[in-house]
């Protein structure tokens, strides 16, 4: 089986953690016997803002490279900010079609595996129709909860879901949301993420804290610094957890506002802004943490929840998306309302009565990259077989 993986959510040297889970999933699929994969990871750039600091670093990303054993093409395509966002799938498909025709001549792929619903999904449906191959689209959370509700974009998301040969959702609740939006239930399968249980494992917490120059309780939060991730709530909760240090791993437009919030709350000396952290360096942070905190407004199923549990670190997060599929026992953590007081109370309870780390880690055992790859291969082969049966 030859697979074309299409994903605008994919890491590069300028954004090493951007879509790392898509890269890892694709590596697992490519390692399966009898499966060959090529990756197209388009980069959207507004034509008039290409020199803006947000996009300038992307100019150095090669348009073709081998990374992590994967052959990757990174074509640029134009995006229009604001109301023009609805044009993204059409612009992406127009940019990719000539390239994919050339690629198909040497690598006649059997299926397009779109790894994000916007703009990848609607673009993939256009491309699949033009090239005569079936399309799978995976939903991850914000692509349904944000783009799937935005004016001009929502109808395209639903239409793509109805046109695709098969669909995947990272959690059961996200699948339910897709069905409620009008997508066909019989074509949507739940496809959980994986975790590297060897890299993300229990380590010496005291030594990890010492390596970072820390002592006392350590709280960790990982994510893009944007309002949806809720780092401001974590900072607010910190004021009610005396002696604790909060590590914020990630970068984003909210950083300055979060720094001001820490100062205004009187906890600036107990908040460390770590910036972007390479995925390979995350286990050292989890090793030092007593509690992982993510006051998110929406998720499909956050990889960081599973990675935290694999390291024996309980999670405090909100009851959104697939949280109940991960935080499914007291040793895994707490699901609370999205406000500082509720987070502070849950953190204090876990610090006072810390669960056994092996019991916490047990909650992550069902999540593995081997299982993830096996399920993805089975899903895609089913679409290929069905398509071939319909064309013979």
Secondary structure, 3 states (H helix, E strand, C coil): CEEEEECCCCCECCECCCCHHHHHHHHHHHCCCCCEEEEECCEEECHHHCCCHHHHHHHHCCCEEEECCEEEECCEEECCCHHHHHHHHHHHHHHHHHHHHHHHHHCCCCEEEECCHHHHHHHHHHHHHHHCCEEEEEECCHHHHCHHHCCCCHHHHHHHHHHCCEEEECCHHHHHHHHHHCCCHHHEEECCCCCCCCCCCCCCHHHHHHHCCCCCCEEEEECCCCHHHCHHHHHHHHCCCCCCEEEEEECCCCHHHHHHHHHHCCCHHHEEEEECCCHHHHHHHHHHCCEEEECCCCCCCCHHHHHHHHCCCEEEEECCCCHHHHCCCHHHEEEECCCHHHHHHHHHHHHHCCCCHHHHHHCCCCCCHHHHHHHHHHHHHHHHHHHHHHHC
